[in-house]
Amino acid sequence: MADLRRARVLVTGRVQGVFFRAMCAREAEERGLAGWVRNLPDGRVEALFEGPSGPVGAMVEWCRTGPPHARVDAIEVLDEPPSGVARFVVRS
């Protein structure tokens, strides 16, 4: 499928301890995406989204704001070749 996209997103700001991972997983699953989300030791959140280009783009946009109690200062988006990830998981 030429329409597949894989995007790795690094989110900086007040993004840990505000349900960012749980809400991100719910949003990604609702859009039918595969991938994962995890907290990084430096306080950022890293997420990987894989699936149809439109929903992946929508999740990248969602990450610019995040859940209600988050404060997103910046995001970095890295496009990668799709690898066939099967489902979405929250990593610890």
Backbone atoms as SQL, in Angstrom:
CREATE TABLE atoms (id INTEGER PRIMARY KEY, chain TEXT, resi INTEGER, resn TEXT, atom TEXT, x REAL, y REAL, z REAL);
INSERT INTO atoms VALUES
  (1, 'A', 1, 'MET', 'N', 0.838, -1.195, 0.000),
  (2, 'A', 1, 'MET', 'CA', 0.000, 0.000, 0.000),
  (3, 'A', 1, 'MET', 'C', 0.872, 1.243, 0.000),
  (4, 'A', 2, 'ALA', 'N', 0.736, 2.059, -0.984),
  (5, 'A', 2, 'ALA', 'CA', 1.526, 3.281, -1.076),
  (6, 'A', 2, 'ALA', 'C', 1.077, 4.310, -0.047),
  (7, 'A', 3, 'ASP', 'N', -0.102, 4.125, 0.532),
  (8, 'A', 3, 'ASP', 'CA', -0.702, 5.083, 1.452),
  (9, 'A', 3, 'ASP', 'C', -0.199, 4.912, 2.892),
  (10, 'A', 4, 'LEU', 'N', 0.649, 3.899, 3.144),
  (11, 'A', 4, 'LEU', 'CA', 1.119, 3.650, 4.505),
  (12, 'A', 4, 'LEU', 'C', 2.182, 4.663, 4.907),
  (13, 'A', 5, 'ARG', 'N', 2.157, 5.021, 6.185),
  (14, 'A', 5, 'ARG', 'CA', 3.136, 5.951, 6.733),
  (15, 'A', 5, 'ARG', 'C', 3.548, 5.478, 8.121),
  (16, 'A', 6, 'ARG', 'N', 4.792, 5.735, 8.463),
  (17, 'A', 6, 'ARG', 'CA', 5.314, 5.454, 9.802),
  (18, 'A', 6, 'ARG', 'C', 5.997, 6.730, 10.281),
  (19, 'A', 7, 'ALA', 'N', 5.564, 7.234, 11.424),
  (20, 'A', 7, 'ALA', 'CA', 6.139, 8.455, 11.975),
  (21, 'A', 7, 'ALA', 'C', 6.531, 8.238, 13.428),
  (22, 'A', 8, 'ARG', 'N', 7.764, 8.617, 13.748),
  (23, 'A', 8, 'ARG', 'CA', 8.237, 8.612, 15.136),
  (24, 'A', 8, 'ARG', 'C', 8.162, 10.063, 15.620),
  (25, 'A', 9, 'VAL', 'N', 7.538, 10.258, 16.779),
  (26, 'A', 9, 'VAL', 'CA', 7.317, 11.614, 17.303),
  (27, 'A', 9, 'VAL', 'C', 7.942, 11.715, 18.689),
  (28, 'A', 10, 'LEU', 'N', 8.740, 12.762, 18.895),
  (29, 'A', 10, 'LEU', 'CA', 9.315, 13.077, 20.206),
  (30, 'A', 10, 'LEU', 'C', 8.634, 14.342, 20.701),
  (31, 'A', 11, 'VAL', 'N', 8.012, 14.245, 21.867),
  (32, 'A', 11, 'VAL', 'CA', 7.212, 15.348, 22.406),
  (33, 'A', 11, 'VAL', 'C', 7.894, 15.899, 23.653),
  (34, 'A', 12, 'THR', 'N', 8.140, 17.214, 23.653),
  (35, 'A', 12, 'THR', 'CA', 8.805, 17.889, 24.761),
  (36, 'A', 12, 'THR', 'C', 7.815, 18.807, 25.468),
  (37, 'A', 13, 'GLY', 'N', 7.902, 18.885, 26.786),
  (38, 'A', 13, 'GLY', 'CA', 7.033, 19.764, 27.578),
  (39, 'A', 13, 'GLY', 'C', 6.625, 19.044, 28.858),
  (40, 'A', 14, 'ARG', 'N', 5.482, 19.437, 29.406),
  (41, 'A', 14, 'ARG', 'CA', 4.938, 18.733, 30.577),
  (42, 'A', 14, 'ARG', 'C', 4.058, 17.620, 30.023),
  (43, 'A', 15, 'VAL', 'N', 4.690, 16.494, 29.721),
  (44, 'A', 15, 'VAL', 'CA', 4.002, 15.410, 29.014),
  (45, 'A', 15, 'VAL', 'C', 4.063, 14.079, 29.753),
  (46, 'A', 16, 'GLN', 'N', 4.695, 14.055, 30.923),
  (47, 'A', 16, 'GLN', 'CA', 4.681, 12.846, 31.749),
  (48, 'A', 16, 'GLN', 'C', 3.857, 13.136, 32.991),
  (49, 'A', 17, 'GLY', 'N', 3.098, 12.122, 33.436),
  (50, 'A', 17, 'GLY', 'CA', 2.249, 12.287, 34.605),
  (51, 'A', 17, 'GLY', 'C', 0.956, 13.022, 34.322),
  (52, 'A', 18, 'VAL', 'N', 0.600, 13.149, 33.046),
  (53, 'A', 18, 'VAL', 'CA', -0.636, 13.858, 32.649),
  (54, 'A', 18, 'VAL', 'C', -1.489, 12.976, 31.729),
  (55, 'A', 19, 'PHE', 'N', -1.292, 11.651, 31.823),
  (56, 'A', 19, 'PHE', 'CA', -2.051, 10.673, 31.026),
  (57, 'A', 19, 'PHE', 'C', -1.784, 10.776, 29.527),
  (58, 'A', 20, 'PHE', 'N', -0.611, 11.312, 29.147),
  (59, 'A', 20, 'PHE', 'CA', -0.283, 11.444, 27.728),
  (60, 'A', 20, 'PHE', 'C', -0.259, 10.081, 27.054),
  (61, 'A', 21, 'ARG', 'N', 0.439, 9.092, 27.672),
  (62, 'A', 21, 'ARG', 'CA', 0.548, 7.779, 27.030),
  (63, 'A', 21, 'ARG', 'C', -0.808, 7.100, 26.885),
  (64, 'A', 22, 'ALA', 'N', -1.607, 7.112, 27.939),
  (65, 'A', 22, 'ALA', 'CA', -2.909, 6.438, 27.895),
  (66, 'A', 22, 'ALA', 'C', -3.826, 7.072, 26.856),
  (67, 'A', 23, 'MET', 'N', -3.869, 8.395, 26.834),
  (68, 'A', 23, 'MET', 'CA', -4.743, 9.082, 25.869),
  (69, 'A', 23, 'MET', 'C', -4.221, 8.906, 24.439),
  (70, 'A', 24, 'CYS', 'N', -2.913, 8.924, 24.286),
  (71, 'A', 24, 'CYS', 'CA', -2.303, 8.725, 22.973),
  (72, 'A', 24, 'CYS', 'C', -2.670, 7.339, 22.439),
  (73, 'A', 25, 'ALA', 'N', -2.568, 6.315, 23.297),
  (74, 'A', 25, 'ALA', 'CA', -2.909, 4.957, 22.884),
  (75, 'A', 25, 'ALA', 'C', -4.376, 4.872, 22.473),
  (76, 'A', 26, 'ARG', 'N', -5.249, 5.499, 23.257),
  (77, 'A', 26, 'ARG', 'CA', -6.677, 5.454, 22.932),
  (78, 'A', 26, 'ARG', 'C', -6.947, 6.130, 21.587),
  (79, 'A', 27, 'GLU', 'N', -6.350, 7.295, 21.383),
  (80, 'A', 27, 'GLU', 'CA', -6.538, 8.021, 20.114),
  (81, 'A', 27, 'GLU', 'C', -6.006, 7.210, 18.929),
  (82, 'A', 28, 'ALA', 'N', -4.837, 6.598, 19.103),
  (83, 'A', 28, 'ALA', 'CA', -4.243, 5.810, 18.015),
  (84, 'A', 28, 'ALA', 'C', -5.100, 4.587, 17.694),
  (85, 'A', 29, 'GLU', 'N', -5.580, 3.907, 18.741),
  (86, 'A', 29, 'GLU', 'CA', -6.421, 2.726, 18.524),
  (87, 'A', 29, 'GLU', 'C', -7.726, 3.100, 17.838),
  (88, 'A', 30, 'GLU', 'N', -8.310, 4.230, 18.226),
  (89, 'A', 30, 'GLU', 'CA', -9.550, 4.676, 17.584),
  (90, 'A', 30, 'GLU', 'C', -9.344, 4.949, 16.095),
  (91, 'A', 31, 'ARG', 'N', -8.131, 5.318, 15.725),
  (92, 'A', 31, 'ARG', 'CA', -7.817, 5.598, 14.317),
  (93, 'A', 31, 'ARG', 'C', -7.307, 4.357, 13.590),
  (94, 'A', 32, 'GLY', 'N', -7.245, 3.220, 14.291),
  (95, 'A', 32, 'GLY', 'CA', -6.817, 1.967, 13.667),
  (96, 'A', 32, 'GLY', 'C', -5.325, 1.879, 13.416),
  (97, 'A', 33, 'LEU', 'N', -4.524, 2.593, 14.209),
  (98, 'A', 33, 'LEU', 'CA', -3.085, 2.613, 13.989),
  (99, 'A', 33, 'LEU', 'C', -2.354, 1.599, 14.853),
  (100, 'A', 34, 'ALA', 'N', -1.187, 1.207, 14.404),
  (101, 'A', 34, 'ALA', 'CA', -0.281, 0.358, 15.172),
  (102, 'A', 34, 'ALA', 'C', 0.884, 1.220, 15.636),
  (103, 'A', 35, 'GLY', 'N', 1.653, 0.681, 16.579),
  (104, 'A', 35, 'GLY', 'CA', 2.827, 1.393, 17.066),
  (105, 'A', 35, 'GLY', 'C', 2.934, 1.312, 18.570),
  (106, 'A', 36, 'TRP', 'N', 3.523, 2.336, 19.184),
  (107, 'A', 36, 'TRP', 'CA', 3.706, 2.343, 20.631),
  (108, 'A', 36, 'TRP', 'C', 3.955, 3.768, 21.116),
  (109, 'A', 37, 'VAL', 'N', 3.872, 3.926, 22.434),
  (110, 'A', 37, 'VAL', 'CA', 4.180, 5.202, 23.083),
  (111, 'A', 37, 'VAL', 'C', 4.887, 4.882, 24.393),
  (112, 'A', 38, 'ARG', 'N', 5.883, 5.701, 24.751),
  (113, 'A', 38, 'ARG', 'CA', 6.617, 5.473, 25.995),
  (114, 'A', 38, 'ARG', 'C', 7.170, 6.783, 26.542),
  (115, 'A', 39, 'ASN', 'N', 7.396, 6.794, 27.865),
  (116, 'A', 39, 'ASN', 'CA', 8.089, 7.900, 28.511),
  (117, 'A', 39, 'ASN', 'C', 9.582, 7.706, 28.325),
  (118, 'A', 40, 'LEU', 'N', 10.310, 8.801, 28.141),
  (119, 'A', 40, 'LEU', 'CA', 11.765, 8.753, 28.068),
  (120, 'A', 40, 'LEU', 'C', 12.351, 9.278, 29.379),
  (121, 'A', 41, 'PRO', 'N', 13.543, 8.826, 29.751),
  (122, 'A', 41, 'PRO', 'CA', 14.151, 9.269, 31.003),
  (123, 'A', 41, 'PRO', 'C', 14.362, 10.791, 31.088),
  (124, 'A', 42, 'ASP', 'N', 14.479, 11.457, 29.942),
  (125, 'A', 42, 'ASP', 'CA', 14.720, 12.908, 29.946),
  (126, 'A', 42, 'ASP', 'C', 13.443, 13.744, 30.077),
  (127, 'A', 43, 'GLY', 'N', 12.288, 13.079, 30.306),
  (128, 'A', 43, 'GLY', 'CA', 11.029, 13.804, 30.499),
  (129, 'A', 43, 'GLY', 'C', 10.177, 13.929, 29.249),
  (130, 'A', 44, 'ARG', 'N', 10.701, 13.538, 28.102),
  (131, 'A', 44, 'ARG', 'CA', 9.908, 13.581, 26.868),
  (132, 'A', 44, 'ARG', 'C', 9.070, 12.317, 26.736),
  (133, 'A', 45, 'VAL', 'N', 8.133, 12.346, 25.793),
  (134, 'A', 45, 'VAL', 'CA', 7.379, 11.159, 25.395),
  (135, 'A', 45, 'VAL', 'C', 7.756, 10.862, 23.951),
  (136, 'A', 46, 'GLU', 'N', 7.965, 9.577, 23.659),
  (137, 'A', 46, 'GLU', 'CA', 8.251, 9.137, 22.298),
  (138, 'A', 46, 'GLU', 'C', 7.112, 8.239, 21.842),
  (139, 'A', 47, 'ALA', 'N', 6.640, 8.466, 20.630),
  (140, 'A', 47, 'ALA', 'CA', 5.560, 7.643, 20.083),
  (141, 'A', 47, 'ALA', 'C', 5.903, 7.250, 18.654),
  (142, 'A', 48, 'LEU', 'N', 5.397, 6.092, 18.266),
  (143, 'A', 48, 'LEU', 'CA', 5.568, 5.610, 16.909),
  (144, 'A', 48, 'LEU', 'C', 4.181, 5.244, 16.383),
  (145, 'A', 49, 'PHE', 'N', 3.831, 5.810, 15.251),
  (146, 'A', 49, 'PHE', 'CA', 2.530, 5.542, 14.638),
  (147, 'A', 49, 'PHE', 'C', 2.748, 4.950, 13.260),
  (148, 'A', 50, 'GLU', 'N', 2.019, 3.873, 12.958),
  (149, 'A', 50, 'GLU', 'CA', 2.104, 3.263, 11.642),
  (150, 'A', 50, 'GLU', 'C', 0.715, 2.895, 11.163),
  (151, 'A', 51, 'GLY', 'N', 0.431, 3.249, 9.912),
  (152, 'A', 51, 'GLY', 'CA', -0.855, 2.944, 9.319),
  (153, 'A', 51, 'GLY', 'C', -1.111, 3.857, 8.133),
  (154, 'A', 52, 'PRO', 'N', -2.382, 4.015, 7.751),
  (155, 'A', 52, 'PRO', 'CA', -2.710, 4.903, 6.638),
  (156, 'A', 52, 'PRO', 'C', -2.226, 6.327, 6.904),
  (157, 'A', 53, 'SER', 'N', -1.767, 6.974, 5.863),
  (158, 'A', 53, 'SER', 'CA', -1.163, 8.305, 5.967),
  (159, 'A', 53, 'SER', 'C', -2.045, 9.330, 6.679),
  (160, 'A', 54, 'GLY', 'N', -3.330, 9.362, 6.365),
  (161, 'A', 54, 'GLY', 'CA', -4.232, 10.350, 6.969),
  (162, 'A', 54, 'GLY', 'C', -4.326, 10.223, 8.481),
  (163, 'A', 55, 'PRO', 'N', -4.642, 9.027, 9.007),
  (164, 'A', 55, 'PRO', 'CA', -4.697, 8.859, 10.460),
  (165, 'A', 55, 'PRO', 'C', -3.355, 9.086, 11.153),
  (166, 'A', 56, 'VAL', 'N', -2.242, 8.699, 10.508),
  (167, 'A', 56, 'VAL', 'CA', -0.928, 8.963, 11.108),
  (168, 'A', 56, 'VAL', 'C', -0.720, 10.468, 11.225),
  (169, 'A', 57, 'GLY', 'N', -1.059, 11.202, 10.174),
  (170, 'A', 57, 'GLY', 'CA', -0.950, 12.664, 10.220),
  (171, 'A', 57, 'GLY', 'C', -1.825, 13.268, 11.303),
  (172, 'A', 58, 'ALA', 'N', -3.012, 12.701, 11.501),
  (173, 'A', 58, 'ALA', 'CA', -3.915, 13.187, 12.547),
  (174, 'A', 58, 'ALA', 'C', -3.309, 12.957, 13.932),
  (175, 'A', 59, 'MET', 'N', -2.619, 11.836, 14.138),
  (176, 'A', 59, 'MET', 'CA', -1.983, 11.579, 15.430),
  (177, 'A', 59, 'MET', 'C', -0.793, 12.499, 15.657),
  (178, 'A', 60, 'VAL', 'N', -0.048, 12.798, 14.616),
  (179, 'A', 60, 'VAL', 'CA', 1.050, 13.758, 14.741),
  (180, 'A', 60, 'VAL', 'C', 0.481, 15.109, 15.183),
  (181, 'A', 61, 'GLU', 'N', -0.629, 15.512, 14.584),
  (182, 'A', 61, 'GLU', 'CA', -1.268, 16.773, 14.985),
  (183, 'A', 61, 'GLU', 'C', -1.780, 16.699, 16.420),
  (184, 'A', 62, 'TRP', 'N', -2.349, 15.561, 16.810),
  (185, 'A', 62, 'TRP', 'CA', -2.826, 15.397, 18.190),
  (186, 'A', 62, 'TRP', 'C', -1.676, 15.600, 19.169),
  (187, 'A', 63, 'CYS', 'N', -0.495, 15.108, 18.823),
  (188, 'A', 63, 'CYS', 'CA', 0.675, 15.229, 19.699),
  (189, 'A', 63, 'CYS', 'C', 1.107, 16.680, 19.906),
  (190, 'A', 64, 'ARG', 'N', 0.720, 17.571, 19.017),
  (191, 'A', 64, 'ARG', 'CA', 1.082, 18.990, 19.172),
  (192, 'A', 64, 'ARG', 'C', 0.361, 19.627, 20.362),
  (193, 'A', 65, 'THR', 'N', -0.735, 19.005, 20.813),
  (194, 'A', 65, 'THR', 'CA', -1.504, 19.505, 21.954),
  (195, 'A', 65, 'THR', 'C', -1.537, 18.492, 23.087),
  (196, 'A', 66, 'GLY', 'N', -1.793, 17.231, 22.750),
  (197, 'A', 66, 'GLY', 'CA', -1.876, 16.177, 23.758),
  (198, 'A', 66, 'GLY', 'C', -3.158, 16.266, 24.561),
  (199, 'A', 67, 'PRO', 'N', -3.197, 15.548, 25.696),
  (200, 'A', 67, 'PRO', 'CA', -4.391, 15.551, 26.540),
  (201, 'A', 67, 'PRO', 'C', -4.540, 16.886, 27.281),
  (202, 'A', 68, 'PRO', 'N', -5.699, 17.109, 27.924),
  (203, 'A', 68, 'PRO', 'CA', -5.995, 18.409, 28.535),
  (204, 'A', 68, 'PRO', 'C', -4.950, 18.953, 29.514),
  (205, 'A', 69, 'HIS', 'N', -4.311, 18.104, 30.334),
  (206, 'A', 69, 'HIS', 'CA', -3.385, 18.612, 31.347),
  (207, 'A', 69, 'HIS', 'C', -1.935, 18.691, 30.874),
  (208, 'A', 70, 'ALA', 'N', -1.701, 18.324, 29.627),
  (209, 'A', 70, 'ALA', 'CA', -0.341, 18.388, 29.087),
  (210, 'A', 70, 'ALA', 'C', -0.024, 19.808, 28.617),
  (211, 'A', 71, 'ARG', 'N', 1.274, 20.090, 28.562),
  (212, 'A', 71, 'ARG', 'CA', 1.751, 21.324, 27.933),
  (213, 'A', 71, 'ARG', 'C', 2.852, 20.911, 26.967),
  (214, 'A', 72, 'VAL', 'N', 2.555, 20.987, 25.685),
  (215, 'A', 72, 'VAL', 'CA', 3.525, 20.589, 24.669),
  (216, 'A', 72, 'VAL', 'C', 4.307, 21.820, 24.237),
  (217, 'A', 73, 'ASP', 'N', 5.621, 21.768, 24.434),
  (218, 'A', 73, 'ASP', 'CA', 6.490, 22.877, 24.032),
  (219, 'A', 73, 'ASP', 'C', 7.011, 22.691, 22.616),
  (220, 'A', 74, 'ALA', 'N', 7.261, 21.448, 22.217),
  (221, 'A', 74, 'ALA', 'CA', 7.803, 21.177, 20.881),
  (222, 'A', 74, 'ALA', 'C', 7.591, 19.711, 20.546),
  (223, 'A', 75, 'ILE', 'N', 7.520, 19.437, 19.248),
  (224, 'A', 75, 'ILE', 'CA', 7.546, 18.041, 18.801),
  (225, 'A', 75, 'ILE', 'C', 8.532, 17.929, 17.649),
  (226, 'A', 76, 'GLU', 'N', 9.132, 16.751, 17.568),
  (227, 'A', 76, 'GLU', 'CA', 10.026, 16.424, 16.457),
  (228, 'A', 76, 'GLU', 'C', 9.418, 15.214, 15.767),
  (229, 'A', 77, 'VAL', 'N', 9.279, 15.276, 14.456),
  (230, 'A', 77, 'VAL', 'CA', 8.658, 14.188, 13.694),
  (231, 'A', 77, 'VAL', 'C', 9.688, 13.605, 12.737),
  (232, 'A', 78, 'LEU', 'N', 9.883, 12.304, 12.822),
  (233, 'A', 78, 'LEU', 'CA', 10.818, 11.599, 11.951),
  (234, 'A', 78, 'LEU', 'C', 10.033, 10.563, 11.158),
  (235, 'A', 79, 'ASP', 'N', 10.014, 10.687, 9.850),
  (236, 'A', 79, 'ASP', 'CA', 9.351, 9.685, 9.017),
  (237, 'A', 79, 'ASP', 'C', 10.310, 8.535, 8.766),
  (238, 'A', 80, 'GLU', 'N', 9.789, 7.316, 8.869),
  (239, 'A', 80, 'GLU', 'CA', 10.579, 6.099, 8.705),
  (240, 'A', 80, 'GLU', 'C', 9.839, 5.170, 7.754),
  (241, 'A', 81, 'PRO', 'N', 10.528, 4.185, 7.180),
  (242, 'A', 81, 'PRO', 'CA', 9.836, 3.214, 6.327),
  (243, 'A', 81, 'PRO', 'C', 8.907, 2.339, 7.178),
  (244, 'A', 82, 'PRO', 'N', 7.665, 2.106, 6.726),
  (245, 'A', 82, 'PRO', 'CA', 6.754, 1.222, 7.466),
  (246, 'A', 82, 'PRO', 'C', 7.358, -0.171, 7.617),
  (247, 'A', 83, 'SER', 'N', 7.091, -0.815, 8.778),
  (248, 'A', 83, 'SER', 'CA', 7.677, -2.133, 9.026),
  (249, 'A', 83, 'SER', 'C', 6.636, -3.203, 9.331),
  (250, 'A', 84, 'GLY', 'N', 5.368, -2.863, 9.285),
  (251, 'A', 84, 'GLY', 'CA', 4.336, -3.864, 9.513),
  (252, 'A', 84, 'GLY', 'C', 4.034, -4.138, 10.975),
  (253, 'A', 85, 'VAL', 'N', 4.156, -3.132, 11.827),
  (254, 'A', 85, 'VAL', 'CA', 3.804, -3.273, 13.252),
  (255, 'A', 85, 'VAL', 'C', 2.341, -3.689, 13.324),
  (256, 'A', 86, 'ALA', 'N', 2.014, -4.607, 14.256),
  (257, 'A', 86, 'ALA', 'CA', 0.680, -5.215, 14.256),
  (258, 'A', 86, 'ALA', 'C', -0.352, -4.500, 15.133),
  (259, 'A', 87, 'ARG', 'N', 0.053, -3.915, 16.279),
  (260, 'A', 87, 'ARG', 'CA', -0.931, -3.311, 17.172),
  (261, 'A', 87, 'ARG', 'C', -0.305, -2.139, 17.904),
  (262, 'A', 88, 'PHE', 'N', -1.098, -1.450, 18.707),
  (263, 'A', 88, 'PHE', 'CA', -0.589, -0.300, 19.452),
  (264, 'A', 88, 'PHE', 'C', -0.447, -0.678, 20.910),
  (265, 'A', 89, 'VAL', 'N', 0.710, -0.364, 21.515),
  (266, 'A', 89, 'VAL', 'CA', 0.963, -0.691, 22.906),
  (267, 'A', 89, 'VAL', 'C', 1.563, 0.501, 23.645),
  (268, 'A', 90, 'VAL', 'N', 1.312, 0.524, 24.951),
  (269, 'A', 90, 'VAL', 'CA', 1.960, 1.497, 25.840),
  (270, 'A', 90, 'VAL', 'C', 3.175, 0.797, 26.431),
  (271, 'A', 91, 'ARG', 'N', 4.328, 1.371, 26.212),
  (272, 'A', 91, 'ARG', 'CA', 5.563, 0.803, 26.773),
  (273, 'A', 91, 'ARG', 'C', 5.908, 1.526, 28.063),
  (274, 'A', 92, 'SER', 'N', 6.568, 0.793, 28.962),
  (275, 'A', 92, 'SER', 'CA', 6.985, 1.436, 30.209),
  (276, 'A', 92, 'SER', 'C', 8.408, 1.935, 30.113);
